[in-house]
């Protein structure tokens, strides 16, 4: 069963979507974290249950992250994507808090040729777990902030929050 709730955050409202599952910690697998105005944001569908109690652990960990008390999320996540997207998303999970990497650096790290950077960017842009899966830590080769589904202001906010950004 798909469940959802919306929480307030320093980035604006976040829509949390999950799947109730007896086989996951806390009975929930997080499927999406999206922001108001985000490209390809999740949209609540008929039949989804508004279930704030299911997201207690997710809300706690996001709160700790935004308070500066958490650098890594320990959540059960279940996202759908192609094998290529899953490979890219797994690489995103490996970018440490407080650091950044370039699209080219990420591509090289997973053995992709430089010609695959555009496909890599498309896969990053399809990341359904904004904030939790740190696609905001991928920047341009020249250090510029590029390509964030939630908007560049939010990307800059997250990087500054983590100590990896600079004021514009």
ChimeraX commands (.cxc) that place a marker at each C-alpha (Angstrom):
marker #1 position 0.00,0.00,0.00 radius 0.5
marker #1 position 1.33,3.44,-0.94 radius 0.5
marker #1 position 1.31,6.00,1.84 radius 0.5
marker #1 position 2.23,9.67,1.95 radius 0.5
marker #1 position 2.55,12.77,4.05 radius 0.5
marker #1 position 3.91,16.31,3.68 radius 0.5
marker #1 position 6.33,17.95,6.11 radius 0.5
marker #1 position 7.75,21.44,6.37 radius 0.5
marker #1 position 11.49,21.86,5.93 radius 0.5
marker #1 position 14.01,24.66,5.36 radius 0.5
marker #1 position 13.57,23.88,1.64 radius 0.5
marker #1 position 9.79,24.25,1.74 radius 0.5
marker #1 position 7.25,21.46,1.90 radius 0.5
marker #1 position 8.54,17.94,1.25 radius 0.5
marker #1 position 6.18,15.24,0.01 radius 0.5
marker #1 position 7.17,11.86,1.45 radius 0.5
marker #1 position 5.91,8.72,-0.29 radius 0.5
marker #1 position 6.47,5.18,0.90 radius 0.5
marker #1 position 5.33,1.62,0.62 radius 0.5
marker #1 position 4.05,-0.16,3.71 radius 0.5
marker #1 position 5.81,-3.48,3.98 radius 0.5
marker #1 position 6.06,-5.97,6.81 radius 0.5
marker #1 position 9.57,-6.94,5.65 radius 0.5
marker #1 position 11.11,-3.50,6.23 radius 0.5
marker #1 position 12.33,-1.76,9.36 radius 0.5
marker #1 position 9.43,0.16,10.82 radius 0.5
marker #1 position 7.11,-1.28,8.18 radius 0.5
marker #1 position 7.91,1.39,5.58 radius 0.5
marker #1 position 10.16,1.58,2.54 radius 0.5
marker #1 position 10.70,5.18,1.46 radius 0.5
marker #1 position 10.02,5.59,-2.26 radius 0.5
marker #1 position 10.14,9.34,-2.83 radius 0.5
marker #1 position 11.05,12.67,-1.27 radius 0.5
marker #1 position 10.04,15.57,-3.47 radius 0.5
marker #1 position 9.77,19.33,-3.22 radius 0.5
marker #1 position 7.12,21.83,-4.22 radius 0.5
marker #1 position 7.85,23.05,-7.73 radius 0.5
marker #1 position 10.32,20.26,-8.46 radius 0.5
marker #1 position 10.60,18.84,-11.96 radius 0.5
marker #1 position 8.99,15.39,-12.08 radius 0.5
marker #1 position 7.82,15.66,-8.47 radius 0.5
marker #1 position 5.64,12.91,-7.08 radius 0.5
marker #1 position 1.94,13.72,-7.06 radius 0.5
marker #1 position -0.47,12.17,-4.59 radius 0.5
marker #1 position -2.60,9.62,-6.43 radius 0.5
marker #1 position -6.10,8.34,-5.74 radius 0.5
marker #1 position -5.88,5.35,-3.43 radius 0.5
marker #1 position -2.78,6.54,-1.59 radius 0.5
marker #1 position -3.29,6.68,2.16 radius 0.5
marker #1 position -2.35,9.76,4.17 radius 0.5
marker #1 position -0.42,8.03,6.97 radius 0.5
marker #1 position 1.85,10.36,8.99 radius 0.5
marker #1 position 2.47,7.68,11.64 radius 0.5
marker #1 position 4.19,5.49,9.04 radius 0.5
marker #1 position 6.85,8.17,8.49 radius 0.5
marker #1 position 7.94,8.72,12.11 radius 0.5
marker #1 position 11.51,7.53,11.50 radius 0.5
marker #1 position 11.85,9.37,8.19 radius 0.5
marker #1 position 10.65,12.62,9.77 radius 0.5
marker #1 position 13.00,12.15,12.73 radius 0.5
marker #1 position 16.05,11.59,10.51 radius 0.5
marker #1 position 15.22,14.48,8.17 radius 0.5
marker #1 position 14.77,16.72,11.22 radius 0.5
marker #1 position 18.17,15.67,12.55 radius 0.5
marker #1 position 19.74,16.30,9.14 radius 0.5
marker #1 position 18.30,19.81,8.88 radius 0.5
marker #1 position 19.33,20.51,12.50 radius 0.5
marker #1 position 22.93,19.58,11.63 radius 0.5
marker #1 position 22.90,16.46,13.82 radius 0.5
marker #1 position 22.84,13.81,11.05 radius 0.5
marker #1 position 25.17,13.28,8.10 radius 0.5
marker #1 position 23.89,9.94,6.79 radius 0.5
marker #1 position 20.41,8.53,6.51 radius 0.5
marker #1 position 19.65,5.04,7.79 radius 0.5
marker #1 position 16.35,4.39,6.08 radius 0.5
marker #1 position 14.92,1.51,4.12 radius 0.5
marker #1 position 14.38,2.84,0.60 radius 0.5
marker #1 position 12.78,1.22,-2.40 radius 0.5
marker #1 position 12.96,3.19,-5.62 radius 0.5
marker #1 position 12.11,2.11,-9.13 radius 0.5
marker #1 position 14.41,2.82,-12.03 radius 0.5
marker #1 position 16.35,1.23,-14.84 radius 0.5
marker #1 position 19.48,-0.77,-14.11 radius 0.5
marker #1 position 21.52,2.24,-15.28 radius 0.5
marker #1 position 19.63,4.62,-12.99 radius 0.5
marker #1 position 20.06,2.25,-10.04 radius 0.5
marker #1 position 23.82,2.13,-10.74 radius 0.5
marker #1 position 24.05,5.92,-10.83 radius 0.5
marker #1 position 21.88,6.30,-7.73 radius 0.5
marker #1 position 24.07,3.84,-5.85 radius 0.5
marker #1 position 27.09,5.99,-6.74 radius 0.5
marker #1 position 25.28,9.07,-5.42 radius 0.5
marker #1 position 24.82,7.31,-2.09 radius 0.5
marker #1 position 28.62,7.03,-1.87 radius 0.5
marker #1 position 29.32,10.78,-2.06 radius 0.5
marker #1 position 30.29,11.76,1.50 radius 0.5
marker #1 position 28.51,14.49,3.44 radius 0.5
marker #1 position 30.22,17.85,3.12 radius 0.5
marker #1 position 31.88,17.03,-0.21 radius 0.5
marker #1 position 31.06,17.42,-3.87 radius 0.5
marker #1 position 32.04,15.68,-7.07 radius 0.5
marker #1 position 31.67,16.61,-10.71 radius 0.5
marker #1 position 29.53,14.80,-13.24 radius 0.5
marker #1 position 32.73,13.66,-14.96 radius 0.5
marker #1 position 34.21,12.50,-11.66 radius 0.5
marker #1 position 31.09,10.52,-10.83 radius 0.5
marker #1 position 31.07,8.97,-14.30 radius 0.5
marker #1 position 34.73,7.95,-13.98 radius 0.5
marker #1 position 34.06,6.55,-10.51 radius 0.5
marker #1 position 31.55,4.06,-11.89 radius 0.5
marker #1 position 33.50,3.28,-15.03 radius 0.5
marker #1 position 31.50,5.31,-17.53 radius 0.5
marker #1 position 33.18,7.03,-20.46 radius 0.5
marker #1 position 33.07,10.84,-20.61 radius 0.5
marker #1 position 30.62,10.49,-23.49 radius 0.5
marker #1 position 28.08,9.09,-21.00 radius 0.5
marker #1 position 27.97,12.26,-18.86 radius 0.5
marker #1 position 24.69,13.40,-20.43 radius 0.5
marker #1 position 23.03,10.04,-19.68 radius 0.5
marker #1 position 24.48,10.24,-16.16 radius 0.5
marker #1 position 22.93,13.69,-15.70 radius 0.5
marker #1 position 19.57,12.40,-16.87 radius 0.5
marker #1 position 19.73,9.53,-14.37 radius 0.5
marker #1 position 20.70,11.93,-11.58 radius 0.5
marker #1 position 17.77,14.16,-12.52 radius 0.5
marker #1 position 15.42,11.19,-12.15 radius 0.5
marker #1 position 16.50,10.59,-8.53 radius 0.5
marker #1 position 13.24,10.21,-6.57 radius 0.5
marker #1 position 14.86,10.71,-3.15 radius 0.5
marker #1 position 15.95,14.33,-3.02 radius 0.5
marker #1 position 17.95,15.21,0.10 radius 0.5
marker #1 position 18.14,11.55,1.22 radius 0.5
marker #1 position 20.06,10.44,-1.89 radius 0.5
marker #1 position 22.53,13.31,-2.27 radius 0.5
marker #1 position 22.30,14.29,-5.94 radius 0.5
marker #1 position 22.82,17.88,-4.73 radius 0.5
marker #1 position 26.50,16.98,-4.16 radius 0.5
marker #1 position 27.14,16.69,-7.92 radius 0.5
marker #1 position 28.33,19.96,-9.47 radius 0.5
marker #1 position 29.82,21.16,-12.73 radius 0.5
marker #1 position 33.49,20.53,-13.52 radius 0.5
marker #1 position 34.17,24.25,-13.04 radius 0.5
marker #1 position 32.50,24.23,-9.61 radius 0.5
marker #1 position 29.24,25.72,-10.87 radius 0.5
marker #1 position 25.90,24.63,-9.50 radius 0.5
marker #1 position 24.07,22.87,-12.30 radius 0.5
marker #1 position 21.09,20.61,-12.72 radius 0.5
marker #1 position 19.03,20.17,-9.58 radius 0.5
marker #1 position 15.39,19.13,-9.93 radius 0.5
marker #1 position 14.45,21.13,-6.83 radius 0.5
marker #1 position 16.08,24.32,-8.12 radius 0.5
marker #1 position 19.58,25.75,-7.82 radius 0.5
marker #1 position 18.71,27.85,-4.75 radius 0.5
marker #1 position 17.81,24.69,-2.87 radius 0.5
marker #1 position 20.95,22.94,-4.12 radius 0.5
marker #1 position 23.06,25.83,-2.85 radius 0.5
marker #1 position 21.18,25.78,0.48 radius 0.5
marker #1 position 21.92,22.06,0.93 radius 0.5
marker #1 position 25.60,22.44,0.04 radius 0.5
marker #1 position 26.02,25.41,2.40 radius 0.5
marker #1 position 24.18,23.46,5.10 radius 0.5
marker #1 position 26.68,20.61,4.67 radius 0.5
marker #1 position 29.68,22.95,4.56 radius 0.5
marker #1 position 30.46,22.06,0.95 radius 0.5
marker #1 position 29.12,25.17,-0.75 radius 0.5
marker #1 position 29.98,28.78,-1.05 radius 0.5
marker #1 position 27.80,31.84,-0.99 radius 0.5
marker #1 position 26.94,33.15,-4.47 radius 0.5
marker link #1:1,2 radius 0.2
marker link #1:2,3 radius 0.2
marker link #1:3,4 radius 0.2
marker link #1:4,5 radius 0.2
marker link #1:5,6 radius 0.2
marker link #1:6,7 radius 0.2
marker link #1:7,8 radius 0.2
marker link #1:8,9 radius 0.2
marker link #1:9,10 radius 0.2
marker link #1:10,11 radius 0.2
marker link #1:11,12 radius 0.2
marker link #1:12,13 radius 0.2
marker link #1:13,14 radius 0.2
marker link #1:14,15 radius 0.2
marker link #1:15,16 radius 0.2
marker link #1:16,17 radius 0.2
marker link #1:17,18 radius 0.2
marker link #1:18,19 radius 0.2
marker link #1:19,20 radius 0.2
marker link #1:20,21 radius 0.2
marker link #1:21,22 radius 0.2
marker link #1:22,23 radius 0.2
marker link #1:23,24 radius 0.2
marker link #1:24,25 radius 0.2
marker link #1:25,26 radius 0.2
marker link #1:26,27 radius 0.2
marker link #1:27,28 radius 0.2
marker link #1:28,29 radius 0.2
marker link #1:29,30 radius 0.2
marker link #1:30,31 radius 0.2
marker link #1:31,32 radius 0.2
marker link #1:32,33 radius 0.2
marker link #1:33,34 radius 0.2
marker link #1:34,35 radius 0.2
marker link #1:35,36 radius 0.2
marker link #1:36,37 radius 0.2
marker link #1:37,38 radius 0.2
marker link #1:38,39 radius 0.2
marker link #1:39,40 radius 0.2
marker link #1:40,41 radius 0.2
marker link #1:41,42 radius 0.2
marker link #1:42,43 radius 0.2
marker link #1:43,44 radius 0.2
marker link #1:44,45 radius 0.2
marker link #1:45,46 radius 0.2
marker link #1:46,47 radius 0.2
marker link #1:47,48 radius 0.2
marker link #1:48,49 radius 0.2
marker link #1:49,50 radius 0.2
marker link #1:50,51 radius 0.2
marker link #1:51,52 radius 0.2
marker link #1:52,53 radius 0.2
marker link #1:53,54 radius 0.2
marker link #1:54,55 radius 0.2
marker link #1:55,56 radius 0.2
marker link #1:56,57 radius 0.2
marker link #1:57,58 radius 0.2
marker link #1:58,59 radius 0.2
marker link #1:59,60 radius 0.2
marker link #1:60,61 radius 0.2
marker link #1:61,62 radius 0.2
marker link #1:62,63 radius 0.2
marker link #1:63,64 radius 0.2
marker link #1:64,65 radius 0.2
marker link #1:65,66 radius 0.2
marker link #1:66,67 radius 0.2
marker link #1:67,68 radius 0.2
marker link #1:68,69 radius 0.2
marker link #1:69,70 radius 0.2
marker link #1:70,71 radius 0.2
marker link #1:71,72 radius 0.2
marker link #1:72,73 radius 0.2
marker link #1:73,74 radius 0.2
marker link #1:74,75 radius 0.2
marker link #1:75,76 radius 0.2
marker link #1:76,77 radius 0.2
marker link #1:77,78 radius 0.2
marker link #1:78,79 radius 0.2
marker link #1:79,80 radius 0.2
marker link #1:80,81 radius 0.2
marker link #1:81,82 radius 0.2
marker link #1:82,83 radius 0.2
marker link #1:83,84 radius 0.2
marker link #1:84,85 radius 0.2
marker link #1:85,86 radius 0.2
marker link #1:86,87 radius 0.2
marker link #1:87,88 radius 0.2
marker link #1:88,89 radius 0.2
marker link #1:89,90 radius 0.2
marker link #1:90,91 radius 0.2
marker link #1:91,92 radius 0.2
marker link #1:92,93 radius 0.2
marker link #1:93,94 radius 0.2
marker link #1:94,95 radius 0.2
marker link #1:95,96 radius 0.2
marker link #1:96,97 radius 0.2
marker link #1:97,98 radius 0.2
marker link #1:98,99 radius 0.2
marker link #1:99,100 radius 0.2
marker link #1:100,101 radius 0.2
marker link #1:101,102 radius 0.2
marker link #1:102,103 radius 0.2
marker link #1:103,104 radius 0.2
marker link #1:104,105 radius 0.2
marker link #1:105,106 radius 0.2
marker link #1:106,107 radius 0.2
marker link #1:107,108 radius 0.2
marker link #1:108,109 radius 0.2
marker link #1:109,110 radius 0.2
marker link #1:110,111 radius 0.2
marker link #1:111,112 radius 0.2
marker link #1:112,113 radius 0.2
marker link #1:113,114 radius 0.2
marker link #1:114,115 radius 0.2
marker link #1:115,116 radius 0.2
marker link #1:116,117 radius 0.2
marker link #1:117,118 radius 0.2
marker link #1:118,119 radius 0.2
marker link #1:119,120 radius 0.2
marker link #1:120,121 radius 0.2
marker link #1:121,122 radius 0.2
marker link #1:122,123 radius 0.2
marker link #1:123,124 radius 0.2
marker link #1:124,125 radius 0.2
marker link #1:125,126 radius 0.2
marker link #1:126,127 radius 0.2
marker link #1:127,128 radius 0.2
marker link #1:128,129 radius 0.2
marker link #1:129,130 radius 0.2
marker link #1:130,131 radius 0.2
marker link #1:131,132 radius 0.2
marker link #1:132,133 radius 0.2
marker link #1:133,134 radius 0.2
marker link #1:134,135 radius 0.2
marker link #1:135,136 radius 0.2
marker link #1:136,137 radius 0.2
marker link #1:137,138 radius 0.2
marker link #1:138,139 radius 0.2
marker link #1:139,140 radius 0.2
marker link #1:140,141 radius 0.2
marker link #1:141,142 radius 0.2
marker link #1:142,143 radius 0.2
marker link #1:143,144 radius 0.2
marker link #1:144,145 radius 0.2
marker link #1:145,146 radius 0.2
marker link #1:146,147 radius 0.2
marker link #1:147,148 radius 0.2
marker link #1:148,149 radius 0.2
marker link #1:149,150 radius 0.2
marker link #1:150,151 radius 0.2
marker link #1:151,152 radius 0.2
marker link #1:152,153 radius 0.2
marker link #1:153,154 radius 0.2
marker link #1:154,155 radius 0.2
marker link #1:155,156 radius 0.2
marker link #1:156,157 radius 0.2
marker link #1:157,158 radius 0.2
marker link #1:158,159 radius 0.2
marker link #1:159,160 radius 0.2
marker link #1:160,161 radius 0.2
marker link #1:161,162 radius 0.2
marker link #1:162,163 radius 0.2
marker link #1:163,164 radius 0.2
marker link #1:164,165 radius 0.2
marker link #1:165,166 radius 0.2
marker link #1:166,167 radius 0.2
marker link #1:167,168 radius 0.2
view
